[in-house]
Each structure stands twice: as C-alpha cells, then as structure tokens.
C-alpha cells in the first residue's frame, strides 16, 4: 500500500493506494495555523482499521515552507558572501544582514585570495549581537572548489546552529541565485526541522515502518529525514503534486493546460506534447530567484473561497480569502456562493448564499441571480486571462520539458485539465473561453495526493573535470578527486552516473526507478602560450521526474 497526503491551503487530502488502485480517500479542512494538525488528522482518518505494516511508502506534499516564505514568517539569516572581483555587491541580492568578505576562488577552482579568519570571526560576533542564529555562506565559484565556504563554516559553526553552504544547494553556476537559495534554505530551516521531527514521531507512533518521503518542486520525492537540511527543495511542492496527479491519471500527448482550482488560489501548469514544463534556471518565489529545479507553474490569488466586494463602483473578486463561503458559515460572499446561487454546485445553504450576495446586488442595481452570473464570469475570465498570459510568456522563451528542450516549439493547448472543488462548475466555461476541450481527471478532488503518492525520487549531480589541474569536482557534494591528464567525457559521465545512483539511493530511491539521463555535456579546450594545456569537461546527470516503476501513465485507479 502507498499513502499519499497533500496539505493544501484550504484542504488536506489523502489517498490510500493498493495494487495501483485507490482503496480510500479523505479530505478535511486545513488548519492554516497548525498545518501539522491537519496532516495528522487526515492520516489518522485514512489509516483507521488498516494494517500500517502493509504500507510500502508514505509521501507528503506540504505548503509549510512555501507559506512561511510568502507570509514572511521566516528566521533571520546572516549571509556571508565572498564574491571577489568583477561583480559589485550592489548588483547582488539585497538581503538584510549580508556581509561581503575577502576571499576568492576563480572559475577553475583555484584559490586566488584567502579568506580573512579574523574578518569572518568579527562578522560572527556582529550577528550574535543581533540575535541571529542561522547562516548562509556563499562563494562565487564554490561549486568549483568549496574550501573557503567550508573554512568559514568551521570558524562560525560553534556559535550558530545551522549554516547553508552555497555549493551544497546546487552544482550550477549562478552566483545571484545561489545566494538566494542558501538564504531561503536557512530561513525555513527551523520550521521544516520541527515538521520533520513531529511527522517522524507520529508515523513511528502509528507503527509505520515504511519509508517516508516528501515531494520536491520538480515533482520528485526524497527521504523526509534527509530533507531536514534541504527544506528549500520542498517549496512549491503543492503545484508539483497537481502536475504529477495529471501525469498519473491521464495519458494525453497533446499540448495542454492544467488548472488546480482550490479555495484560495488557482495553480496553472502547461504541458508540451503531454510532458510538463520545467523551470530551466530554477523556481522563483516572492521575488527570490533560486537554483531549485522545479516544474513550471503559475499561481494566482483566485479560488472558490475568494472574497467578493463591490467598492468604488467596481466589482472585486479576490485575491483575499477571508474564510469559507457564506453558504458554509463564512463572513463574506465568495465565488462559491455565486456558483451555489447559479445551481452550479450543491454545496452549503443556498439561502445563506443568496443573502450574502443581496447587498452586492443592491449596490450594483442588479438581481441576485444576475450578480451571481457576473461574479462567476469575472472569476472564470481572470483565470482564463492568466492562462493566456502564461502561455504567451512561455512561447517567448525556449521551451524545456522534464525530458528535453524543444527547439522552436510553440505551445498551442488543445486539452484543459481541471481539478479542485470548483472543477465541475468551471470546466466547461473555461474550456470555451480558452478554446480547449475540458477534461476532469478521475479522482480530481484528491489529484494532488495521488500525484505525491506516485512520484519517483529524483536527484541530480554536476561534474567538472579539469584535465590540466588533474582534478574532478562533484558540485553539490563539494568533493574532489584526482584524474589523469587524458581524462575523457565518457569517463566523467560514468563518474556522474555512479555518484547519482549513490545519491539517489541514499535519498530513498528504489533501484527500479533510477532512470538516469545526461542533461548537459560540454567540453572546452584550454590554451596557454598558444598550446592546448588541457580540457574543461562539464557534465550534469539527473534522474528524470516521473511516476514510480510499475505504474503506467493513465491507467485506471
């Protein structure tokens, strides 16, 4: 059996899958102030009467880290940044409590300027006086040689509980994004650590011995305990879960759009020839551009529970959610209330919905029914407009899917996948507005939980081989090894694949899910005094995001 749980902003969903068939599903309101309580409640409900010893895996998707960042409820972080020459600190991310220090490693991993140990210690003292207990330490080319990041961490480690080192966040070169990634990782480290501890305590208390995973932004999973030091990997896992749900429950090979319409937000994803798109450089959250691999999504502040107001002669739908629909006891009229009045859904008390819309109708000089129709049309129009804008933005850039880059690809969606509570009410109108065939996947009300349950473990490894220096560096780990001067691309790929297997298995991957692909392989000649001195070889390998082995895409659940 597999247990998948998605903790969303409005509802927490769970599915119990056995033999790739859904045996049970559950949905409860999310306690936004205590997300862990929601997770524990839905797990207790769905496991009632079950033998936890039969569970083979448990996979969670949570908005915990995302919400902390969006709501600015994160820890203060001291940033120690060694940029060296060539880039003014004014051009780097302006994060409070950032200190630019001496020390420089060049693009080949050679130490050009040593760090100043006294300067680092003085920075630590300033941060302690500020009451800051978390660090981010980033050097410009630390993925080529992590020595200076590790030296700074060693100087400061005795006084700070955690330090996120840039080279461990990603093996890719992008100084600005690596700073942002290390910052966010430390900013949400405490809250994620508590979450991991509490969840592991609960599941073990329930007698669950199966591996526990958490979903990442790229639609892959990794071991929950191992995620404690890399919480930034879990941001935007909610939208990723809905995309993996689409992959699991449909088998269309067309260009498509997927909408997950919740109570608070609508998540938009785009598929090219049936494959979800990938953020090539890394996901962005609240203006922070990261190096975290993620599926390409767009979220807008509009859902079934979006509050509706009439202010200054204008109807306003969302983006705030002030509670559930008035028909369900909420304080304000919502999009759901409009759908209830229009008999597009049978939720709640229709009289309460009509009473909530009546003051709006009076101010607008309309009937309650006409007002409901205008609200519904406005909500659908906003979602459709956001989809068009997102597709246009994608078509003005290179298109990357989870499998490959598509040269010259122009996305022209033909299918509209619609999930979430308002799916039945909104699918046909949205399909008409977007000239797409609307499809509501089976079990769409728990699609995110299904997507989490069926996602395989993913990982990536970056290799840099410098044959002149006879040194190979594994970017994410910061480890180095000696190589011969005649080292080849094939040898670098072989090392990358070996290290990737080791890394993925340590993250909880199953051997049958290790579908490895080379996503980057470049080789440059290095010339000194008119002669070739060696080669610079760069390789990146990854385990493809996708569904666990044994499950065929679109098979009946």
Secondary structure, DSSP 8 states (H G I E B T S, - for coil): -EEEEEE-SSEEEEEEEETTEEEEEEEEE--TT-HHHHHHHHHHHHTTT--GGG--EEEEEE-HHHHHHHTT----EEEEEE--TTS-GGGS---TTEEE-S-EE-TTS-EEE---HHHHHHHHHHHHHTT--EEEEEETTTTT--HHHHHHHHHHGGG-SEEEEHHHH-SS--HHHHHHHHHHHHHTHHHHHHHHHHHHHHHHHTT--SEEEEE-TTS-EEETGGGGG-GGGGTTHHHHHHHHHHHHH----S-EEEEEE-SS-EEEEEEETTEEBEESS--EETTEE----EE-EEEES--TTEEEEEETTEEEEEEEE-SS-GGGT-SS-BHHHHHHHTTS---S-HHHHHHHHHHHHHHHTS-HHHHHHHHHHHHHHHHHHHHHHHHHHHHTS-EEBSS-EETT------EEEEESTTHHHHHHHHHHHHT-EEE--TTGGGHHHHHHHHB-B--EEEEEEETTTTEEEETTTTEEEE--TT--HHHHHHHHHHHHHHHHHHTT--GGG--EEEEEEEEEEEEETTEEEEEEEEEEEEE---B-TT--TT---
